[in-house]
Amino acid sequence: MNAGAGTGHGADMRAQLTEKFAAQGVEAAVTLALDGEEMIAAARQALARGVDAVVAGGGDGTINAVASVLAGSGVPFGVLPLGTLNHFAKDLNIPLELDQAIATIVRGVPAAVDVGEVNGRIFLNNSSLGMYPHIVRDRDQQQRRLGRGKWTAFGWAVVAALRRFPFLGVRLKINGDEHARRTPFVFIGNNAYQMEGFHIGVRERLDGGALSIYVAQRPTRFGLLRLALRALLGRLAQARDFDVLSCADFVIETRHARLHVATDGEVTVMRAPLCYRSRPAALSVLVPLAAVEQGGA
């Protein structure tokens, strides 16, 4: 469980979780981790002990860190959505209420879901380059230096990014074809995201074995806002300056030797080229039985 600064998850929460799992007839060893490295180390130790399942408690970044160890292991992965947005849990119909999430881990069924990967680093939700990684870095710096709240810092970071509005020259190598683009962002989803209407950002499935790629071509600041409006009105597919592509793997080349790349909200510096691929059915996630029966996973 993520017990880093600001989460409010400490010894009291550990005792509470231990009791709640015991009430469901399960013995749970709860480890408090202060950062991603500690989470990864705890997950590896759990695998080495031969546990029945490994559970991650926290936001999407925490879920990603633990899943990076579980991917390809075949060991069931449980999710306690204790973060702000909880995209991965929502897309798998995992309950956000704590007791129901625990019941899902105890009585749920394993569903094989895909993970995305870029240069060896996995992502469960999405990856991006361009504006968004810079927004995340700026937000984090404001939180550390100015003590601003997460959403206040994010808002100021968006304004700063729109003011600078940097463009990135990329060459996408997909299915034997090459696509040269100059764009403020490239967004890569683990499976297809709904990009129109009032359910933007939702995925209907996580087992399609494909990555979805979204690229805006040379928009102005006003053009970017116009794309957002088209998306809300359900007319994004009609936009000539917005590409939507799908494939199992592809490569991004750029003149930059290193790039800031976001994966599930965490930003790292990676060497170019960026090699993306889908890893079908790499993660076994415990989900409600009803989600499997309805095809939700």
Buried (B, 14 or more C-beta within 10 A) or exposed (E): BBBBEEBEBEEEBBEEBBEBBEEEEBEBEBBBBEBBEBBBBBBBBBBEEEBEBBBBBBBBBBBBBBBBBBBBBEBBBBBBBBBEEBBBBBBBBBBEEBEEBBBBBBEBBBBBBBBBBBBEBBBBBBBBBBBBBBBBBBBBEBBEEEEBEEEBBBBBBBEBBBEEEEBBEBBBBBEEEEBEBEBBBBBBBBBBBEBBEEEEBEBEBBBBEBBBBBBBBEBEEEBBEBBEEBBEEEEBEEBEBBBBBBBBBBBBBBEEEEBBBBBBBBBEEBEBBBBBBBBBBBBBBBBBEEBBEEEBB
